[in-house]
Amino acid sequence: MPSLAEAQMWLRNAIVEDCADEVFCVQEVSPLLVGGREPAKRLAIHQRHFEASLTSALLGKFPATSWLIGPTAMAEAARAFVHFHPPMAPCIAEYGAEFPQFLAPRVGAKQIPYLCSFAELEWHLGHAAVAIDHPPLATDAFAMIEADALVDLRLALQPGLRYCAAAWPVDDLIKLYLSDAAPASHEFEPADVHLEICGARGEFRIERLDVASFTFRKALAERQTVGMAAEQALERDANFDPGRALVSFVTETRVVAMINSERAHDGH
Protein backbone atom coordinates (compact mmCIF):
# COMPACT_ATOMS: atom_id res chain seq x y z
CA MET A 1 0.00 0.00 0.00
CA PRO A 2 1.32 3.46 -0.83
CA SER A 3 1.78 5.98 1.94
CA LEU A 4 -0.69 8.86 2.24
CA ALA A 5 1.86 11.24 0.72
CA GLU A 6 2.43 8.91 -2.23
CA ALA A 7 -1.28 8.46 -2.80
CA GLN A 8 -1.86 12.19 -2.76
CA MET A 9 0.99 12.77 -5.19
CA TRP A 10 -0.30 10.11 -7.62
CA LEU A 11 -3.77 11.59 -7.63
CA ARG A 12 -2.42 15.10 -7.93
CA ASN A 13 -0.27 14.17 -10.94
CA ALA A 14 -3.08 12.28 -12.63
CA ILE A 15 -5.48 15.21 -12.30
CA VAL A 16 -3.21 18.25 -12.67
CA GLU A 17 -0.64 17.18 -15.25
CA ASP A 18 -1.78 17.18 -18.84
CA CYS A 19 -1.11 13.47 -19.29
CA ALA A 20 -1.17 12.40 -22.91
CA ASP A 21 -1.22 8.70 -21.99
CA GLU A 22 -4.53 8.31 -20.13
CA VAL A 23 -4.06 4.55 -19.79
CA PHE A 24 -0.76 5.09 -17.98
CA CYS A 25 -2.34 7.69 -15.71
CA VAL A 26 -5.12 5.32 -14.74
CA GLN A 27 -2.75 2.39 -14.19
CA GLU A 28 -0.56 4.52 -11.93
CA VAL A 29 -3.43 5.47 -9.65
CA SER A 30 -5.60 2.36 -10.16
CA PRO A 31 -4.85 0.99 -6.65
CA LEU A 32 -6.54 4.09 -5.28
CA LEU A 33 -9.64 3.96 -7.50
CA VAL A 34 -11.81 1.53 -5.59
CA GLY A 35 -15.48 1.36 -4.78
CA GLY A 36 -16.86 1.53 -8.30
CA ARG A 37 -16.54 0.50 -11.93
CA GLU A 38 -14.77 2.17 -14.86
CA PRO A 39 -12.05 4.04 -12.92
CA ALA A 40 -10.81 5.77 -16.07
CA LYS A 41 -14.13 7.53 -16.58
CA ARG A 42 -14.39 8.49 -12.93
CA LEU A 43 -10.88 9.93 -12.99
CA ALA A 44 -11.65 11.79 -16.22
CA ILE A 45 -14.49 13.62 -14.47
CA HIS A 46 -12.03 15.09 -11.97
CA GLN A 47 -9.54 15.92 -14.72
CA ARG A 48 -12.16 17.78 -16.75
CA HIS A 49 -13.50 19.62 -13.72
CA PHE A 50 -9.99 20.74 -12.69
CA GLU A 51 -9.19 22.11 -16.14
CA ALA A 52 -12.60 23.62 -16.86
CA SER A 53 -13.05 25.38 -13.52
CA LEU A 54 -9.61 26.99 -13.48
CA THR A 55 -9.75 27.89 -17.17
CA SER A 56 -13.08 29.60 -16.59
CA ALA A 57 -11.63 31.48 -13.61
CA LEU A 58 -8.74 32.77 -15.73
CA LEU A 59 -10.93 33.81 -18.63
CA GLY A 60 -13.12 35.74 -16.21
CA LYS A 61 -10.11 37.71 -14.96
CA PHE A 62 -8.75 38.66 -18.38
CA PRO A 63 -11.70 39.61 -20.64
CA ALA A 64 -9.81 42.55 -22.17
CA THR A 65 -6.85 40.34 -22.99
CA SER A 66 -9.22 37.87 -24.64
CA TRP A 67 -10.64 40.78 -26.66
CA LEU A 68 -7.11 41.69 -27.75
CA ILE A 69 -5.86 38.28 -28.90
CA GLY A 70 -9.14 36.48 -29.62
CA PRO A 71 -11.12 33.97 -27.53
CA THR A 72 -9.65 30.88 -29.18
CA ALA A 73 -6.02 31.77 -28.51
CA MET A 74 -6.95 32.92 -25.02
CA ALA A 75 -8.77 29.71 -24.14
CA GLU A 76 -5.91 27.55 -25.43
CA ALA A 77 -3.36 29.51 -23.39
CA ALA A 78 -5.55 29.37 -20.27
CA ARG A 79 -5.96 25.60 -20.54
CA ALA A 80 -2.21 25.15 -20.87
CA PHE A 81 -1.53 27.50 -17.96
CA VAL A 82 -3.66 25.62 -15.44
CA HIS A 83 -1.56 22.49 -16.01
CA PHE A 84 1.81 24.24 -15.90
CA HIS A 85 0.85 26.54 -13.02
CA PRO A 86 -1.79 24.95 -10.78
CA PRO A 87 -2.94 27.00 -7.77
CA MET A 88 -0.43 27.11 -4.92
CA ALA A 89 -2.78 28.79 -2.43
CA PRO A 90 -6.42 28.19 -1.45
CA CYS A 91 -7.54 31.70 -2.50
CA ILE A 92 -8.67 31.52 -6.13
CA ALA A 93 -8.82 35.33 -6.25
CA GLU A 94 -5.00 35.39 -6.24
CA TYR A 95 -4.68 32.80 -9.00
CA GLY A 96 -3.33 34.02 -12.33
CA ALA A 97 -0.61 36.50 -11.37
CA GLU A 98 1.91 34.65 -13.56
CA PHE A 99 -0.46 34.35 -16.52
CA PRO A 100 0.61 37.53 -18.39
CA GLN A 101 4.24 36.38 -18.56
CA PHE A 102 3.13 32.87 -19.54
CA LEU A 103 0.79 34.19 -22.22
CA ALA A 104 3.07 36.59 -24.10
CA PRO A 105 5.64 34.14 -25.55
CA ARG A 106 2.95 31.54 -26.18
CA VAL A 107 0.79 33.83 -28.31
CA GLY A 108 3.70 35.65 -29.91
CA ALA A 109 5.56 38.47 -28.22
CA LYS A 110 6.96 39.68 -31.54
CA GLN A 111 3.51 40.05 -33.07
CA ILE A 112 2.05 41.74 -29.96
CA PRO A 113 5.03 43.17 -28.02
CA TYR A 114 2.76 44.94 -25.53
CA LEU A 115 0.69 41.84 -24.67
CA CYS A 116 2.37 41.09 -21.35
CA SER A 117 2.08 44.71 -20.17
CA PHE A 118 -1.54 44.87 -21.26
CA ALA A 119 -2.45 41.67 -19.40
CA GLU A 120 -0.54 42.83 -16.30
CA LEU A 121 -2.48 46.10 -16.31
CA GLU A 122 -5.74 44.17 -16.53
CA TRP A 123 -4.65 41.99 -13.60
CA HIS A 124 -4.00 45.10 -11.50
CA LEU A 125 -7.33 46.63 -12.51
CA GLY A 126 -9.22 43.53 -11.46
CA HIS A 127 -7.68 43.53 -8.00
CA ALA A 128 -7.98 47.28 -7.52
CA ALA A 129 -11.65 47.32 -8.45
CA VAL A 130 -12.69 44.83 -5.76
CA ALA A 131 -10.80 46.56 -2.94
CA ILE A 132 -12.51 48.34 -0.08
CA ASP A 133 -11.30 51.84 0.82
CA HIS A 134 -9.98 52.39 4.34
CA PRO A 135 -10.38 55.67 6.24
CA PRO A 136 -7.47 57.87 5.11
CA LEU A 137 -5.03 59.76 7.31
CA ALA A 138 -5.38 63.52 7.35
CA THR A 139 -2.36 65.71 6.66
CA ASP A 140 -2.35 66.97 10.25
CA ALA A 141 -1.49 63.45 11.39
CA PHE A 142 2.06 64.23 10.23
CA ALA A 143 2.28 67.63 11.94
CA MET A 144 3.89 66.36 15.14
CA ILE A 145 6.45 64.14 13.41
CA GLU A 146 9.97 65.56 13.34
CA ALA A 147 11.89 65.54 10.08
CA ASP A 148 14.43 62.98 11.33
CA ALA A 149 11.63 60.58 12.24
CA LEU A 150 9.70 61.24 9.04
CA VAL A 151 12.39 59.83 6.75
CA ASP A 152 12.27 56.50 8.62
CA LEU A 153 8.49 56.26 8.45
CA ARG A 154 6.74 53.54 6.50
CA LEU A 155 3.19 53.97 5.29
CA ALA A 156 0.21 51.69 4.71
CA LEU A 157 -1.73 52.68 1.60
CA GLN A 158 -5.23 52.12 0.32
CA PRO A 159 -5.75 48.45 -0.69
CA GLY A 160 -6.91 49.50 -4.15
CA LEU A 161 -3.65 51.17 -5.14
CA ARG A 162 -1.51 49.52 -7.80
CA TYR A 163 1.51 50.72 -9.78
CA CYS A 164 2.78 49.45 -13.11
CA ALA A 165 5.05 50.75 -15.84
CA ALA A 166 5.06 49.80 -19.49
CA ALA A 167 6.93 50.62 -22.67
CA TRP A 168 3.62 50.99 -24.52
CA PRO A 169 0.55 53.16 -23.76
CA VAL A 170 -1.48 50.16 -22.66
CA ASP A 171 -3.77 52.41 -20.62
CA ASP A 172 -5.07 53.92 -23.87
CA LEU A 173 -5.69 50.44 -25.21
CA ILE A 174 -7.62 49.28 -22.17
CA LYS A 175 -9.70 52.48 -22.25
CA LEU A 176 -10.51 51.66 -25.87
CA TYR A 177 -11.72 48.23 -24.75
CA LEU A 178 -13.80 49.70 -21.93
CA SER A 179 -15.41 52.23 -24.27
CA ASP A 180 -16.70 49.34 -26.38
CA ALA A 181 -15.66 51.31 -29.45
CA ALA A 182 -14.25 49.88 -32.66
CA PRO A 183 -12.42 52.64 -34.56
CA ALA A 184 -11.52 52.09 -38.17
CA SER A 185 -7.86 52.54 -37.25
CA HIS A 186 -5.87 53.17 -34.11
CA GLU A 187 -2.26 54.33 -34.04
CA PHE A 188 -0.32 52.54 -31.34
CA GLU A 189 3.34 53.39 -30.95
CA PRO A 190 5.85 52.64 -28.17
CA ALA A 191 5.84 55.17 -25.33
CA ASP A 192 6.91 54.77 -21.72
CA VAL A 193 4.01 55.15 -19.29
CA HIS A 194 4.03 55.08 -15.49
CA LEU A 195 0.58 54.27 -14.18
CA GLU A 196 -1.19 54.57 -10.86
CA ILE A 197 -4.37 52.52 -10.53
CA CYS A 198 -6.75 53.43 -7.75
CA GLY A 199 -9.88 51.36 -7.29
CA ALA A 200 -12.59 50.40 -4.84
CA ARG A 201 -16.08 48.88 -4.82
CA GLY A 202 -16.21 47.96 -8.50
CA GLU A 203 -14.67 51.16 -9.86
CA PHE A 204 -11.15 52.26 -10.75
CA ARG A 205 -9.15 55.14 -12.19
CA ILE A 206 -5.92 55.05 -14.16
CA GLU A 207 -3.59 58.05 -13.89
CA ARG A 208 -0.29 58.68 -15.62
CA LEU A 209 2.51 59.92 -13.38
CA ASP A 210 5.88 61.42 -14.14
CA VAL A 211 8.69 58.94 -13.56
CA ALA A 212 9.90 60.48 -10.28
CA SER A 213 6.44 60.59 -8.70
CA PHE A 214 5.80 57.03 -9.88
CA THR A 215 9.08 55.86 -8.34
CA PHE A 216 8.28 57.61 -5.05
CA ARG A 217 4.75 56.24 -4.74
CA LYS A 218 5.63 52.74 -5.87
CA ALA A 219 8.41 52.58 -3.28
CA LEU A 220 5.96 53.65 -0.57
CA ALA A 221 3.52 50.99 -1.76
CA GLU A 222 6.31 48.43 -1.32
CA ARG A 223 6.62 49.53 2.33
CA GLN A 224 9.96 51.28 1.86
CA THR A 225 10.62 54.23 4.14
CA VAL A 226 9.78 57.77 3.11
CA GLY A 227 13.50 58.52 3.00
CA MET A 228 14.30 55.56 0.76
CA ALA A 229 11.41 56.41 -1.56
CA ALA A 230 12.62 60.01 -1.80
CA GLU A 231 16.19 58.94 -2.63
CA GLN A 232 14.99 56.70 -5.44
CA ALA A 233 12.79 59.46 -6.86
CA LEU A 234 15.63 61.98 -6.73
CA GLU A 235 17.80 59.56 -8.71
CA ARG A 236 15.22 59.77 -11.50
CA ASP A 237 14.77 63.56 -11.27
CA ALA A 238 17.10 65.83 -9.29
CA ASN A 239 14.36 68.50 -9.17
CA PHE A 240 11.88 66.21 -7.42
CA ASP A 241 10.44 67.72 -4.21
CA PRO A 242 9.82 64.87 -1.70
CA GLY A 243 8.02 67.09 0.81
CA ARG A 244 5.53 68.42 -1.68
CA ALA A 245 5.08 64.93 -3.13
CA LEU A 246 4.28 63.46 0.27
CA VAL A 247 1.75 66.19 1.06
CA SER A 248 0.07 65.63 -2.30
CA PHE A 249 -0.01 61.89 -1.74
CA VAL A 250 -1.64 62.24 1.67
CA THR A 251 -4.08 64.90 0.43
CA GLU A 252 -5.26 62.49 -2.27
CA THR A 253 -6.36 60.12 0.57
CA ARG A 254 -3.86 57.47 -0.49
CA VAL A 255 -2.35 56.91 2.99
CA VAL A 256 -4.28 55.02 5.68
CA ALA A 257 -1.72 54.39 8.44
CA MET A 258 1.83 54.88 9.66
CA ILE A 259 3.84 51.75 10.36
CA ASN A 260 6.69 51.43 12.83
CA SER A 261 9.85 49.60 11.79
CA GLU A 262 9.15 46.48 13.86
CA ARG A 263 5.76 45.83 12.24
CA ALA A 264 7.13 46.57 8.78
CA HIS A 265 9.88 43.98 9.19
CA ASP A 266 7.27 41.46 10.34
CA GLY A 267 5.46 41.98 7.06
CA HIS A 268 2.30 43.49 8.60
LOPA-392457 format. One record per residue (C-alpha): residue number from 0; residue in one letter; x negated, y, z. Coordinates in Angstrom, 2 decimals, padded with zeros to 5 digits, always signed. Layout:
<nodes>
NODE   resi   resn         x         y         z
NODE    NUM      a         X         Y         Z
...
</nodes>
This chain:
<nodes>
NODE   resi   resn         x         y         z
NODE      0      m   +000.00   +000.00   +000.00
NODE      1      p   -001.32   +003.46   -000.83
NODE      2      s   -001.78   +005.98   +001.94
NODE      3      l   +000.69   +008.86   +002.24
NODE      4      a   -001.86   +011.24   +000.72
NODE      5      e   -002.43   +008.91   -002.23
NODE      6      a   +001.28   +008.46   -002.80
NODE      7      q   +001.86   +012.19   -002.76
NODE      8      m   -000.99   +012.77   -005.19
NODE      9      w   +000.30   +010.11   -007.62
NODE     10      l   +003.77   +011.59   -007.63
NODE     11      r   +002.42   +015.10   -007.93
NODE     12      n   +000.27   +014.17   -010.94
NODE     13      a   +003.08   +012.28   -012.63
NODE     14      i   +005.48   +015.21   -012.30
NODE     15      v   +003.21   +018.25   -012.67
NODE     16      e   +000.64   +017.18   -015.25
NODE     17      d   +001.78   +017.18   -018.84
NODE     18      c   +001.11   +013.47   -019.29
NODE     19      a   +001.17   +012.40   -022.91
NODE     20      d   +001.22   +008.70   -021.99
NODE     21      e   +004.53   +008.31   -020.13
NODE     22      v   +004.06   +004.55   -019.79
NODE     23      f   +000.76   +005.09   -017.98
NODE     24      c   +002.34   +007.69   -015.71
NODE     25      v   +005.12   +005.32   -014.74
NODE     26      q   +002.75   +002.39   -014.19
NODE     27      e   +000.56   +004.52   -011.93
NODE     28      v   +003.43   +005.47   -009.65
NODE     29      s   +005.60   +002.36   -010.16
NODE     30      p   +004.85   +000.99   -006.65
NODE     31      l   +006.54   +004.09   -005.28
NODE     32      l   +009.64   +003.96   -007.50
NODE     33      v   +011.81   +001.53   -005.59
NODE     34      g   +015.48   +001.36   -004.78
NODE     35      g   +016.86   +001.53   -008.30
NODE     36      r   +016.54   +000.50   -011.93
NODE     37      e   +014.77   +002.17   -014.86
NODE     38      p   +012.05   +004.04   -012.92
NODE     39      a   +010.81   +005.77   -016.07
NODE     40      k   +014.13   +007.53   -016.58
NODE     41      r   +014.39   +008.49   -012.93
NODE     42      l   +010.88   +009.93   -012.99
NODE     43      a   +011.65   +011.79   -016.22
NODE     44      i   +014.49   +013.62   -014.47
NODE     45      h   +012.03   +015.09   -011.97
NODE     46      q   +009.54   +015.92   -014.72
NODE     47      r   +012.16   +017.78   -016.75
NODE     48      h   +013.50   +019.62   -013.72
NODE     49      f   +009.99   +020.74   -012.69
NODE     50      e   +009.19   +022.11   -016.14
NODE     51      a   +012.60   +023.62   -016.86
NODE     52      s   +013.05   +025.38   -013.52
NODE     53      l   +009.61   +026.99   -013.48
NODE     54      t   +009.75   +027.89   -017.17
NODE     55      s   +013.08   +029.60   -016.59
NODE     56      a   +011.63   +031.48   -013.61
NODE     57      l   +008.74   +032.77   -015.73
NODE     58      l   +010.93   +033.81   -018.63
NODE     59      g   +013.12   +035.74   -016.21
NODE     60      k   +010.11   +037.71   -014.96
NODE     61      f   +008.75   +038.66   -018.38
NODE     62      p   +011.70   +039.61   -020.64
NODE     63      a   +009.81   +042.55   -022.17
NODE     64      t   +006.85   +040.34   -022.99
NODE     65      s   +009.22   +037.87   -024.64
NODE     66      w   +010.64   +040.78   -026.66
NODE     67      l   +007.11   +041.69   -027.75
NODE     68      i   +005.86   +038.28   -028.90
NODE     69      g   +009.14   +036.48   -029.62
NODE     70      p   +011.12   +033.97   -027.53
NODE     71      t   +009.65   +030.88   -029.18
NODE     72      a   +006.02   +031.77   -028.51
NODE     73      m   +006.95   +032.92   -025.02
NODE     74      a   +008.77   +029.71   -024.14
NODE     75      e   +005.91   +027.55   -025.43
NODE     76      a   +003.36   +029.51   -023.39
NODE     77      a   +005.55   +029.37   -020.27
NODE     78      r   +005.96   +025.60   -020.54
NODE     79      a   +002.21   +025.15   -020.87
NODE     80      f   +001.53   +027.50   -017.96
NODE     81      v   +003.66   +025.62   -015.44
NODE     82      h   +001.56   +022.49   -016.01
NODE     83      f   -001.81   +024.24   -015.90
NODE     84      h   -000.85   +026.54   -013.02
NODE     85      p   +001.79   +024.95   -010.78
NODE     86      p   +002.94   +027.00   -007.77
NODE     87      m   +000.43   +027.11   -004.92
NODE     88      a   +002.78   +028.79   -002.43
NODE     89      p   +006.42   +028.19   -001.45
NODE     90      c   +007.54   +031.70   -002.50
NODE     91      i   +008.67   +031.52   -006.13
NODE     92      a   +008.82   +035.33   -006.25
NODE     93      e   +005.00   +035.39   -006.24
NODE     94      y   +004.68   +032.80   -009.00
NODE     95      g   +003.33   +034.02   -012.33
NODE     96      a   +000.61   +036.50   -011.37
NODE     97      e   -001.91   +034.65   -013.56
NODE     98      f   +000.46   +034.35   -016.52
NODE     99      p   -000.61   +037.53   -018.39
NODE    100      q   -004.24   +036.38   -018.56
NODE    101      f   -003.13   +032.87   -019.54
NODE    102      l   -000.79   +034.19   -022.22
NODE    103      a   -003.07   +036.59   -024.10
NODE    104      p   -005.64   +034.14   -025.55
NODE    105      r   -002.95   +031.54   -026.18
NODE    106      v   -000.79   +033.83   -028.31
NODE    107      g   -003.70   +035.65   -029.91
NODE    108      a   -005.56   +038.47   -028.22
NODE    109      k   -006.96   +039.68   -031.54
NODE    110      q   -003.51   +040.05   -033.07
NODE    111      i   -002.05   +041.74   -029.96
NODE    112      p   -005.03   +043.17   -028.02
NODE    113      y   -002.76   +044.94   -025.53
NODE    114      l   -000.69   +041.84   -024.67
NODE    115      c   -002.37   +041.09   -021.35
NODE    116      s   -002.08   +044.71   -020.17
NODE    117      f   +001.54   +044.87   -021.26
NODE    118      a   +002.45   +041.67   -019.40
NODE    119      e   +000.54   +042.83   -016.30
NODE    120      l   +002.48   +046.10   -016.31
NODE    121      e   +005.74   +044.17   -016.53
NODE    122      w   +004.65   +041.99   -013.60
NODE    123      h   +004.00   +045.10   -011.50
NODE    124      l   +007.33   +046.63   -012.51
NODE    125      g   +009.22   +043.53   -011.46
NODE    126      h   +007.68   +043.53   -008.00
NODE    127      a   +007.98   +047.28   -007.52
NODE    128      a   +011.65   +047.32   -008.45
NODE    129      v   +012.69   +044.83   -005.76
NODE    130      a   +010.80   +046.56   -002.94
NODE    131      i   +012.51   +048.34   -000.08
NODE    132      d   +011.30   +051.84   +000.82
NODE    133      h   +009.98   +052.39   +004.34
NODE    134      p   +010.38   +055.67   +006.24
NODE    135      p   +007.47   +057.87   +005.11
NODE    136      l   +005.03   +059.76   +007.31
NODE    137      a   +005.38   +063.52   +007.35
NODE    138      t   +002.36   +065.71   +006.66
NODE    139      d   +002.35   +066.97   +010.25
NODE    140      a   +001.49   +063.45   +011.39
NODE    141      f   -002.06   +064.23   +010.23
NODE    142      a   -002.28   +067.63   +011.94
NODE    143      m   -003.89   +066.36   +015.14
NODE    144      i   -006.45   +064.14   +013.41
NODE    145      e   -009.97   +065.56   +013.34
NODE    146      a   -011.89   +065.54   +010.08
NODE    147      d   -014.43   +062.98   +011.33
NODE    148      a   -011.63   +060.58   +012.24
NODE    149      l   -009.70   +061.24   +009.04
NODE    150      v   -012.39   +059.83   +006.75
NODE    151      d   -012.27   +056.50   +008.62
NODE    152      l   -008.49   +056.26   +008.45
NODE    153      r   -006.74   +053.54   +006.50
NODE    154      l   -003.19   +053.97   +005.29
NODE    155      a   -000.21   +051.69   +004.71
NODE    156      l   +001.73   +052.68   +001.60
NODE    157      q   +005.23   +052.12   +000.32
NODE    158      p   +005.75   +048.45   -000.69
NODE    159      g   +006.91   +049.50   -004.15
NODE    160      l   +003.65   +051.17   -005.14
NODE    161      r   +001.51   +049.52   -007.80
NODE    162      y   -001.51   +050.72   -009.78
NODE    163      c   -002.78   +049.45   -013.11
NODE    164      a   -005.05   +050.75   -015.84
NODE    165      a   -005.06   +049.80   -019.49
NODE    166      a   -006.93   +050.62   -022.67
NODE    167      w   -003.62   +050.99   -024.52
NODE    168      p   -000.55   +053.16   -023.76
NODE    169      v   +001.48   +050.16   -022.66
NODE    170      d   +003.77   +052.41   -020.62
NODE    171      d   +005.07   +053.92   -023.87
NODE    172      l   +005.69   +050.44   -025.21
NODE    173      i   +007.62   +049.28   -022.17
NODE    174      k   +009.70   +052.48   -022.25
NODE    175      l   +010.51   +051.66   -025.87
NODE    176      y   +011.72   +048.23   -024.75
NODE    177      l   +013.80   +049.70   -021.93
NODE    178      s   +015.41   +052.23   -024.27
NODE    179      d   +016.70   +049.34   -026.38
NODE    180      a   +015.66   +051.31   -029.45
NODE    181      a   +014.25   +049.88   -032.66
NODE    182      p   +012.42   +052.64   -034.56
NODE    183      a   +011.52   +052.09   -038.17
NODE    184      s   +007.86   +052.54   -037.25
NODE    185      h   +005.87   +053.17   -034.11
NODE    186      e   +002.26   +054.33   -034.04
NODE    187      f   +000.32   +052.54   -031.34
NODE    188      e   -003.34   +053.39   -030.95
NODE    189      p   -005.85   +052.64   -028.17
NODE    190      a   -005.84   +055.17   -025.33
NODE    191      d   -006.91   +054.77   -021.72
NODE    192      v   -004.01   +055.15   -019.29
NODE    193      h   -004.03   +055.08   -015.49
NODE    194      l   -000.58   +054.27   -014.18
NODE    195      e   +001.19   +054.57   -010.86
NODE    196      i   +004.37   +052.52   -010.53
NODE    197      c   +006.75   +053.43   -007.75
NODE    198      g   +009.88   +051.36   -007.29
NODE    199      a   +012.59   +050.40   -004.84
NODE    200      r   +016.08   +048.88   -004.82
NODE    201      g   +016.21   +047.96   -008.50
NODE    202      e   +014.67   +051.16   -009.86
NODE    203      f   +011.15   +052.26   -010.75
NODE    204      r   +009.15   +055.14   -012.19
NODE    205      i   +005.92   +055.05   -014.16
NODE    206      e   +003.59   +058.05   -013.89
NODE    207      r   +000.29   +058.68   -015.62
NODE    208      l   -002.51   +059.92   -013.38
NODE    209      d   -005.88   +061.42   -014.14
NODE    210      v   -008.69   +058.94   -013.56
NODE    211      a   -009.90   +060.48   -010.28
NODE    212      s   -006.44   +060.59   -008.70
NODE    213      f   -005.80   +057.03   -009.88
NODE    214      t   -009.08   +055.86   -008.34
NODE    215      f   -008.28   +057.61   -005.05
NODE    216      r   -004.75   +056.24   -004.74
NODE    217      k   -005.63   +052.74   -005.87
NODE    218      a   -008.41   +052.58   -003.28
NODE    219      l   -005.96   +053.65   -000.57
NODE    220      a   -003.52   +050.99   -001.76
NODE    221      e   -006.31   +048.43   -001.32
NODE    222      r   -006.62   +049.53   +002.33
NODE    223      q   -009.96   +051.28   +001.86
NODE    224      t   -010.62   +054.23   +004.14
NODE    225      v   -009.78   +057.77   +003.11
NODE    226      g   -013.50   +058.52   +003.00
NODE    227      m   -014.30   +055.56   +000.76
NODE    228      a   -011.41   +056.41   -001.56
NODE    229      a   -012.62   +060.01   -001.80
NODE    230      e   -016.19   +058.94   -002.63
NODE    231      q   -014.99   +056.70   -005.44
NODE    232      a   -012.79   +059.46   -006.86
NODE    233      l   -015.63   +061.98   -006.73
NODE    234      e   -017.80   +059.56   -008.71
NODE    235      r   -015.22   +059.77   -011.50
NODE    236      d   -014.77   +063.56   -011.27
NODE    237      a   -017.10   +065.83   -009.29
NODE    238      n   -014.36   +068.50   -009.17
NODE    239      f   -011.88   +066.21   -007.42
NODE    240      d   -010.44   +067.72   -004.21
NODE    241      p   -009.82   +064.87   -001.70
NODE    242      g   -008.02   +067.09   +000.81
NODE    243      r   -005.53   +068.42   -001.68
NODE    244      a   -005.08   +064.93   -003.13
NODE    245      l   -004.28   +063.46   +000.27
NODE    246      v   -001.75   +066.19   +001.06
NODE    247      s   -000.07   +065.63   -002.30
NODE    248      f   +000.01   +061.89   -001.74
NODE    249      v   +001.64   +062.24   +001.67
NODE    250      t   +004.08   +064.90   +000.43
NODE    251      e   +005.26   +062.49   -002.27
NODE    252      t   +006.36   +060.12   +000.57
NODE    253      r   +003.86   +057.47   -000.49
NODE    254      v   +002.35   +056.91   +002.99
NODE    255      v   +004.28   +055.02   +005.68
NODE    256      a   +001.72   +054.39   +008.44
NODE    257      m   -001.83   +054.88   +009.66
NODE    258      i   -003.84   +051.75   +010.36
NODE    259      n   -006.69   +051.43   +012.83
NODE    260      s   -009.85   +049.60   +011.79
NODE    261      e   -009.15   +046.48   +013.86
NODE    262      r   -005.76   +045.83   +012.24
NODE    263      a   -007.13   +046.57   +008.78
NODE    264      h   -009.88   +043.98   +009.19
NODE    265      d   -007.27   +041.46   +010.34
NODE    266      g   -005.46   +041.98   +007.06
NODE    267      h   -002.30   +043.49   +008.60
</nodes>
